[in-house]
């Protein structure tokens, strides 16, 4: 009796953003997908580089792979997406969860993004919960996992699940839920959905920050390891207990360094806002005066 084909998985870690991108392929057909690619962006001078995506493309070329998909787990708030560059080089389609439309509606007024459609049409495909598609001989199942954002999804490929920003390694815990549209109750339920998978299921993280006491980065674990050892979930933590913990913790967290540029680009499927009449692309920086500072900006 033949078993289902096994995916070949190669991880690429971007230390400046602590992001893990993946090149996932079907060895039999040579068909592949890239999950959560990073575009190198220096917010200090506005420079953009493609070294990270070029590294992935070079690996695919060396392995004689055909990239058919660029798969986003959500609209990231900590790095810009390299999806358009991969699409330009390979013809791959860019996919994301259908609830990206909700995220676009939240952020369009914040950035006065009149050029942004809120129907998800910047992306080539919007995945529904439970939808299945193929990468060569590999079957991919989409799991809607909201909480960090309304649009988060995970991609299940055989015994491997790419969880995006829902779970981190067991010694680091879980994702924040305080961004606009985030919800700690939904996050807890999404995590339980993932933890209901068979215990040997492999889980691949989108980020790692080296928990205290750990010397090296890591991004692969299992459902069983998360059930037994996740520092935010072990011991039968209830939903209310989790929400209380998550809310208190989120209140202490700073905004990601690339939050404002990332959101503006990623809700457009990695596309920058249109250039102005001088040929320059601009990203907006909304100004929010704290209490007592209103006179400074008026």
Secondary structure, 3 states (H helix, E strand, C coil): CCCCCCEEEEEEEECCCCEEEEEEEECCCCEEEEECCEEEEECCCCEEECHHHHHHHHHHHHCCCEEEEEECCCCCCCCEECHHHHHHHHCCEEEEECCHHHHHHHHHCCCCCCCCCCCCCCCCEEECCCCEEEECCEEEEEEECCCCCCCCEEEEECCEEEEECCECCCCCCECCCCCCCCCHHHHHHHHHHHHCCCCCCEEEECECCCCCCCCCCCCEEEHHHHHHHCCCCCCCCCHHHHHHHHHHHHCCCCCCCCHHHHHHHHCCCCCCCCCCCCCCCCCCCCCCCCCCCHHHHC
